[in-house]
Amino acid sequence: MLVLLILCVVVYMLIPYVLSRVCGLGVYRRGKNRQEKEFAFTFDDGPDPCYTPELLDLLKQYGVKATFFVLGSKAERYPELIWRMHEEGHQIGIHNYTHTCNWMLTPWEVKHQHVGRTADIIERITGERPTCYRPPWGLLNMGDLLFLRKSYRIVVWSVMGWDWKRQDDAEPLTQRLLSKIKPGAIVLLHDSGDTPGADEEAPRQMLKALQTVLQVLQHKGYQYMRTDKLLEYKAVEGYAMNQTIHPAKHIKSRVYE
């Protein structure tokens, strides 16, 4: 019985982790084009009524288009923030209905109670159905890896901000981002601090660090892109991304690194 349990854990959790997070199979970690100074900022766990408006103000100030992976439960609670993201030209992706690890859920629960439910909420608010998904903590189960990626681009990251824990000041985060952001990068930050393991005040430091980073990168010629735009450079299974094929159909091959 113990052997069977261990086998189930390996197949359902560990194999998808190795394939997606270590090998990059079935997910997007960065854009393909590394010749241009283009990369994507992404923000998880919102919308937050305190920090998300400040973040949107900051992005608007510097002309940044970003991607927000939102929780469906918060989108229901703060539809005006979802609408503002949409109106200001940002991409809205799915981050489950609640911040629950997919390892603790069945594939049916992930698809219907979290991803599909959140997609419905976002579509009701914006009129546009999301095509990108990021699982909490970036963890997929085997069902997600086999089936969910047929309907959504599963986007992880190449640069982790490690910004969910409050530090003495924003300087370590600032230096971490400036040293790791390269052309084609997908950067993970958080605009909410109320999820398990996070500090409620951590987004305050993120905002401070982000403003400094934007000031520096502005003078280095970098361009900030939504994740879907960054991934349009990707060629998948022999054809280029274009407007004639639904974006969610372009996710069958491994990520380029």
ABEGO torsion letter per residue (X at the ends): XAAAAAAAAAAAAAAAAAAAAAAGBGBBABBABAABBBBBBBBBGOBBAAAAAAAAAAAAAAGBBBBBBBBAAAAAABAAAAAAAAAAGBBBBBAEABBBBAAABBAAAAAAAAAAAAAAAAAAAAGBBBABBBBBGGBBBAAAAAAAAAABBBBBBABBAGAABBBABAAAAAAAAAAABBBGBBBBBBABAABBGBBAAAAAAAAAAAAAAAAAAAAAGBBBBBAAAAAAABBBGGBBBBAABBAAAAAABBBBX
